[in-house]
Each structure stands twice: as structure tokens, then as C-alpha cells.
Amino acid sequence: MKAGKYNFFFVVNLIILFNSFNSYYLAQTKQNSIIKLFCLQSVKEEMMKAEMVYSEEIANGTCDCYYEEFMQTASHQDAKTKCKLETKENLNHNTKI
């Protein structure tokens, strides 16, 4: 009977543990998605203001850069400035080819 109780509590603890990990990663995924949605909208608006044709590839690259940089520096402005500059340099390089 003791082995049965031990197994039961072991399984319950595993379920609680996995559920807590799952909740953490789900929250991270949602946060990333919200940040990415706002970023994509912002990039689209910036491209329209600059009278550029919207490119999903460029927008995704810029937003991926922003998210990674923001996670490292925790500075919205620094991440935005760096990734806008990188995107601009990439666009200028590609148009020269």
C-alpha cells in the first residue's frame, strides 16, 4: 500500500511540475506573439510612410531582430534603433546588387 501512495504522490507532483513549466512557456509564447504583432504593424506603417512596398520577409527579419535585441538590452529604444539601422543597411546593400 505504501508503494501505491508513493507512486500516486509522485505522479501528482510530476503533473504539477509539468503544468508549471507549460504555463511559463505559454506565457513566453504569448508575450512574444503580442510583441511581434505590434512590431509587424509598426514596421508595416513605417514602410508605408516611406512609400515602400510592404515585404513580410523584411518585417519578420526586423521584428526578430527587435525581439532578440530587446531581450538582451531590455531597452525598447535601443532595440528599435539598432534593428531599423540594420534593416536599412540590408536594404541599401540589396539594392546595390
N, C-alpha and C positions, 0 to 999 in steps of 0.2 A: 504494500500500500504506500510506503514511503517513496518508492521509486516512481509511482504514478503521480503523487503530489509534486515531486521534484520535476518530472517531465512537464506537468501542466504549468507550473510556475515558470519554467524555462521557456516554454513556448510563448506564454503570455508576455514575458519580458522581451523576447525577440520581436514579437509583433509590435510592442510599444516602441522599441528601438528603431525598427524599420519604418514605422509610421512617422517618427520624429525626423528621421533623415529625409523621408519623402516630402514632408511638409517644408523642410528647409529648401530643398532643391526646387520644389514647386514655386515657392516664394521667389527664389532667384530667377527662375524662368519667367515668371510673370513680370518681375521688375525689368528684366532685360527686354521683354516684349514691349512694355509700356515705353521705356526709354527709346527703343528702336522705332516705335510708331511715331513718337514725337519728332525724333531725328529725321526720319524719312519725310515727314510732312514739311519740316523746316528746310531740308535740302531741296525738296521739290519747289517750294516757294522761292528760295534763293535762285534756283536755276531759271525759274520763270521771270524773276525780276531782271536777271542778266540776259534775258531773251535767248536762252539756250534751250535746246530740245532735251526734255527730261529723259534721263537714262537710269534705269533701275540698277544697272551694274555699278554706275558711278555712285548712286545714292547708297547702295548697300555697302560699298567699299568705304565710303566716307563715314557711314554710321558704325561700321565695325571698328574703324579706327577710333572714332569718338568714344565708343564704349570701352575699348581696351585702355585708351589713354585716361579716361575718366576714372576707371577702376584703379589705375596706378597713382594718379595725382590727386584724385578727389576734388579736382577743380574744373568746373564746367567751362569757364572762360579759357583756361589753358588748353583743354582738350579741343574745344571748338576752334581756337586759333590755329593750333598745330595741324589739325586734320583738314581745315579749309586750305591752309597753305600747301599741304601735301597733295590734296586733290587738284589744286590749281597748277602745281608743278607737273603733276602727271598729265593733266590735260594739255599744258603747253608742250610737254615732251612728245605726246602722241600726235599733236597737230603738225609738228616739225618733220615727222617721219613720212 
